[in-house]
Amino acid sequence: MSRNGCSSSLRRQVWGRMFGKFIRSAREKRGRSVEEAARLAGMTAAEWEAVEAGEVPEGWARLGPMAEALGMSRGEMGSLVLFCQEAWDK
């Protein structure tokens, strides 16, 4: 793997973890458990935990329900995604 490939992969991981920390913080701020937030978003608890651990969800089909489960607008979630956009860079 090229040096740029390694740094790109590392950047994705770091930004993915940062996105996950923001999601965890928003969930905790609203006093929701992982299970409750996941249920409200139509996800399993394991899927939600994976996002909080740094695995970024693909597309608005997953991000929209997560935003709703957290009491966030789509605009707020969109701003968070833009801030952490390198997590999605391939």
N, CA, C and O of each residue as an XYZ file, in Angstrom:
360
protein
N       0.850     -1.171      0.000
C       0.000      0.000      0.000
C       0.891      1.227      0.000
O       1.900      1.271      0.704
N       0.525      2.201     -0.772
C       1.319      3.416     -0.845
C       1.204      4.223      0.439
O       0.287      4.043      1.241
N       2.140      5.092      0.597
C       2.125      5.943      1.788
C       0.857      6.781      1.840
O       0.273      6.945      2.912
N       0.417      7.317      0.701
C      -0.822      8.090      0.662
C      -2.020      7.231      1.018
O      -2.954      7.710      1.660
N      -2.008      5.967      0.611
C      -3.098      5.064      0.941
C      -3.206      4.834      2.431
O      -4.307      4.775      2.979
N      -2.067      4.705      3.088
C      -2.064      4.520      4.542
C      -2.588      5.753      5.248
O      -3.412      5.647      6.157
N      -2.124      6.910      4.844
C      -2.575      8.118      5.538
C      -4.057      8.375      5.253
O      -4.771      8.887      6.114
N      -4.513      8.030      4.072
C      -5.933      8.190      3.740
C      -6.788      7.268      4.604
O      -7.836      7.670      5.109
N      -6.337      6.048      4.765
C      -7.055      5.082      5.608
C      -7.054      5.541      7.064
O      -8.070      5.439      7.752
N      -5.931      6.037      7.523
C      -5.843      6.529      8.894
C      -6.761      7.734      9.104
O      -7.438      7.826     10.128
N      -6.788      8.654      8.142
C      -7.685      9.813      8.242
C      -9.142      9.367      8.325
O      -9.905      9.895      9.134
N      -9.532      8.407      7.502
C     -10.910      7.895      7.544
C     -11.228      7.336      8.924
O     -12.298      7.600      9.473
N     -10.301      6.566      9.486
C     -10.518      5.979     10.808
C     -10.653      7.051     11.882
O     -11.550      6.986     12.722
N      -9.763      8.036     11.853
C      -9.794      9.094     12.857
C     -11.094      9.884     12.765
O     -11.741     10.138     13.781
N     -11.478     10.270     11.555
C     -12.719     11.043     11.394
C     -13.945     10.187     11.678
O     -14.950     10.699     12.173
N     -13.883      8.898     11.376
C     -14.988      8.002     11.719
C     -15.176      7.908     13.220
O     -16.303      7.921     13.716
N     -14.072      7.815     13.939
C     -14.152      7.770     15.405
C     -14.681      9.089     15.963
O     -15.448      9.103     16.925
N     -14.262     10.197     15.347
C     -14.749     11.491     15.806
C     -16.261     11.600     15.576
O     -16.992     12.073     16.446
N     -16.723     11.162     14.406
C     -18.158     11.156     14.125
C     -18.873     10.317     15.182
O     -19.902     10.732     15.715
N     -18.333      9.145     15.483
C     -18.928      8.274     16.489
C     -18.997      8.922     17.859
O     -19.974      8.741     18.586
N     -17.967      9.674     18.215
C     -17.976     10.368     19.512
C     -19.060     11.439     19.542
O     -19.719     11.624     20.565
N     -19.250     12.148     18.428
C     -20.324     13.138     18.368
C     -21.687     12.465     18.509
O     -22.570     12.986     19.190
N     -21.859     11.318     17.871
C     -23.129     10.584     17.950
C     -23.349     10.105     19.390
O     -24.451     10.242     19.922
N     -22.323      9.551     20.017
C     -22.437      9.096     21.403
C     -22.791     10.269     22.328
O     -23.658     10.147     23.193
N     -22.119     11.386     22.138
C     -22.375     12.566     22.962
C     -23.818     13.047     22.807
O     -24.468     13.385     23.797
N     -24.319     13.080     21.578
C     -25.700     13.505     21.337
C     -26.682     12.542     21.989
O     -27.693     12.963     22.551
N     -26.381     11.239     21.914
C     -27.255     10.230     22.528
C     -27.272     10.387     24.041
O     -28.334     10.376     24.664
N     -26.103     10.531     24.620
C     -26.010     10.664     26.075
C     -26.650     11.966     26.552
O     -27.290     11.994     27.603
N     -26.482     13.033     25.793
C     -27.083     14.326     26.144
C     -28.599     14.216     26.233
O     -29.229     14.893     27.046
N     -29.184     13.362     25.397
C     -30.637     13.176     25.399
C     -31.074     12.081     26.367
O     -32.262     11.774     26.470
N     -30.115     11.494     27.074
C     -30.436     10.486     28.079
C     -30.944      9.182     27.503
O     -31.713      8.471     28.149
N     -30.518      8.863     26.286
C     -30.979      7.623     25.650
C     -29.914      6.542     25.749
O     -28.718      6.805     25.629
N     -30.379      5.329     25.970
C     -29.466      4.186     25.937
C     -29.178      3.837     24.478
O     -29.877      4.290     23.571
N     -28.151      3.037     24.267
C     -27.840      2.552     22.918
C     -29.052      1.809     22.360
O     -29.439      1.995     21.206
N     -29.634      0.973     23.197
C     -30.773      0.160     22.747
C     -31.955      1.034     22.329
O     -32.583      0.781     21.301
N     -32.254      2.056     23.120
C     -33.380      2.932     22.794
C     -33.114      3.720     21.509
O     -33.980      3.799     20.636
N     -31.922      4.300     21.395
C     -31.590      5.069     20.195
C     -31.628      4.173     18.958
O     -32.151      4.564     17.915
N     -31.076      2.983     19.081
C     -31.058      2.053     17.956
C     -32.480      1.667     17.543
O     -32.806      1.645     16.356
N     -33.311      1.366     18.524
C     -34.698      0.999     18.221
C     -35.408      2.132     17.497
O     -36.106      1.898     16.511
N     -35.235      3.357     17.979
C     -35.879      4.515     17.353
C     -35.391      4.742     15.924
O     -36.126      5.266     15.086
N     -34.152      4.348     15.651
C     -33.571      4.527     14.316
C     -33.778      3.308     13.420
O     -33.363      3.316     12.261
N     -34.418      2.255     13.947
C     -34.623      1.051     13.151
C     -33.350      0.243     12.949
O     -33.171     -0.415     11.924
N     -32.471      0.303     13.938
C     -31.196     -0.400     13.876
C     -31.107     -1.385     15.036
O     -31.898     -1.331     15.978
N     -30.141     -2.274     14.952
C     -29.838     -3.110     16.108
C     -28.881     -2.331     17.010
O     -28.229     -1.384     16.568
N     -28.805     -2.735     18.262
C     -27.865     -2.098     19.185
C     -26.434     -2.280     18.689
O     -25.610     -1.379     18.842
N     -26.132     -3.425     18.103
C     -24.780     -3.678     17.589
C     -24.440     -2.720     16.446
O     -23.311     -2.236     16.355
N     -25.410     -2.447     15.579
C     -25.176     -1.492     14.486
C     -24.903     -0.094     15.047
O     -23.990      0.596     14.593
N     -25.703      0.317     16.039
C     -25.521      1.637     16.639
C     -24.142      1.714     17.314
O     -23.420      2.697     17.154
N     -23.791      0.675     18.063
C     -22.494      0.650     18.738
C     -21.348      0.729     17.739
O     -20.327      1.358     18.018
N     -21.502      0.101     16.583
C     -20.465      0.152     15.553
C     -20.267      1.588     15.065
O     -19.134      2.008     14.830
N     -21.357      2.342     14.912
C     -21.236      3.747     14.507
C     -20.501      4.531     15.583
O     -19.602      5.315     15.279
N     -20.874      4.326     16.820
C     -20.203      5.037     17.917
C     -18.726      4.652     18.012
O     -17.918      5.425     18.526
N     -18.372      3.477     17.526
C     -16.977      3.020     17.542
C     -16.193      3.502     16.323
O     -14.980      3.305     16.250
N     -16.879      4.135     15.361
C     -16.169      4.689     14.219
C     -16.566      4.182     12.855
O     -16.030      4.651     11.851
N     -17.490      3.238     12.783
C     -17.955      2.754     11.479
C     -19.025      3.714     10.969
O     -20.098      3.825     11.563
N     -18.734      4.406      9.873
C     -19.679      5.422      9.417
C     -20.816      4.792      8.614
O     -20.587      3.916      7.781
N     -22.043      5.248      8.874
C     -23.187      4.736      8.121
C     -23.182      5.271      6.695
O     -22.722      6.383      6.438
N     -23.688      4.484      5.795
C     -23.748      4.872      4.388
C     -25.101      5.467      4.053
O     -26.128      4.802      4.183
N     -25.104      6.683      3.634
C     -26.291      7.307      3.062
C     -27.339      7.785      4.053
O     -27.329      7.440      5.234
N     -28.250      8.603      3.513
C     -29.308      9.193      4.319
C     -30.349      8.181      4.777
O     -31.104      8.444      5.713
N     -30.391      7.028      4.123
C     -31.336      6.005      4.568
C     -31.016      5.579      6.005
O     -31.913      5.168      6.742
N     -29.763      5.673      6.401
C     -29.363      5.330      7.765
C     -29.178      6.594      8.610
O     -29.553      6.612      9.782
N     -28.607      7.642      8.030
C     -28.332      8.872      8.780
C     -29.605      9.611      9.187
O     -29.678     10.156     10.288
N     -30.597      9.634      8.317
C     -31.851     10.323      8.629
C     -32.531      9.765      9.873
O     -32.848     10.528     10.785
N     -32.763      8.451      9.934
C     -33.358      7.869     11.137
C     -32.504      8.048     12.386
O     -33.036      8.184     13.487
N     -31.188      8.047     12.222
C     -30.323      8.289     13.380
C     -30.529      9.708     13.898
O     -30.615      9.929     15.106
N     -30.609     10.663     12.984
C     -30.843     12.053     13.378
C     -32.151     12.164     14.147
O     -32.206     12.805     15.196
N     -33.199     11.543     13.630
C     -34.501     11.588     14.299
C     -34.430     10.962     15.689
O     -35.012     11.486     16.638
N     -33.723      9.849     15.807
C     -33.592      9.166     17.102
C     -32.866     10.037     18.118
O     -33.068      9.899     19.324
N     -32.018     10.936     17.620
C     -31.252     11.816     18.495
C     -31.910     13.179     18.679
O     -31.376     14.040     19.377
N     -33.068     13.375     18.052
C     -33.735     14.664     18.151
C     -33.019     15.749     17.376
O     -33.139     16.931     17.697
N     -32.270     15.351     16.351
C     -31.541     16.295     15.509
C     -32.306     16.507     14.220
O     -33.024     15.619     13.759
N     -32.152     17.672     13.646
C     -32.708     17.900     12.319
C     -31.768     17.265     11.291
O     -30.619     16.949     11.598
N     -32.267     17.087     10.079
C     -31.393     16.575      9.015
C     -30.279     17.578      8.723
O     -29.171     17.193      8.353
N     -30.579     18.859      8.891
C     -29.563     19.883      8.689
C     -28.438     19.770      9.697
O     -27.266     19.915      9.351
N     -28.800     19.509     10.960
C     -27.771     19.332     11.998
C     -26.918     18.103     11.696
O     -25.695     18.140     11.825
N     -27.573     17.014     11.293
C     -26.819     15.806     10.948
C     -25.951     16.073      9.725
O     -24.804     15.630      9.660
N     -26.503     16.800      8.759
C     -25.726     17.135      7.564
C     -24.489     17.946      7.901
O     -23.423     17.728      7.325
N     -24.626     18.879      8.829
C     -23.474     19.677      9.254
C     -22.417     18.800      9.917
O     -21.220     18.986      9.698
N     -22.864     17.850     10.722
C     -21.937     16.930     11.373
C     -21.216     16.071     10.331
O     -20.008     15.857     10.422
N     -21.962     15.588      9.350
C     -21.365     14.782      8.278
C     -20.345     15.613      7.499
O     -19.254     15.132      7.193
N     -20.696     16.850      7.182
C     -19.749     17.710      6.466
C     -18.487     17.955      7.289
O     -17.380     17.939      6.750
N     -18.649     18.181      8.584
C     -17.502     18.409      9.450
C     -16.586     17.186      9.452
O     -15.362     17.321      9.444
N     -17.178     16.002      9.464
C     -16.417     14.747      9.529
C     -16.306     14.073      8.164
O     -16.090     12.864      8.089
N     -16.449     14.836      7.095
C     -16.556     14.251      5.748
C     -15.419     13.329      5.363
O     -15.618     12.422      4.554
N     -14.235     13.529      5.913
C     -13.125     12.644      5.543
C     -13.357     11.201      5.998
O     -12.683     10.289      5.517
N     -14.293     10.985      6.910
C     -14.634      9.623      7.328
C     -15.249      8.845      6.176
O     -15.174      7.616      6.143
N     -15.854      9.552      5.233
C     -16.501      8.901      4.097
C     -15.639      8.895      2.844
O     -15.987      8.224      1.873
N     -14.532      9.618      2.833
C     -13.674      9.684      1.655
C     -13.089      8.315      1.366
O     -12.615      7.620      2.265
N     -13.128      7.951      0.130
C     -12.583      6.648     -0.292
C     -11.243      6.818     -0.945
O     -10.631      5.835     -1.364
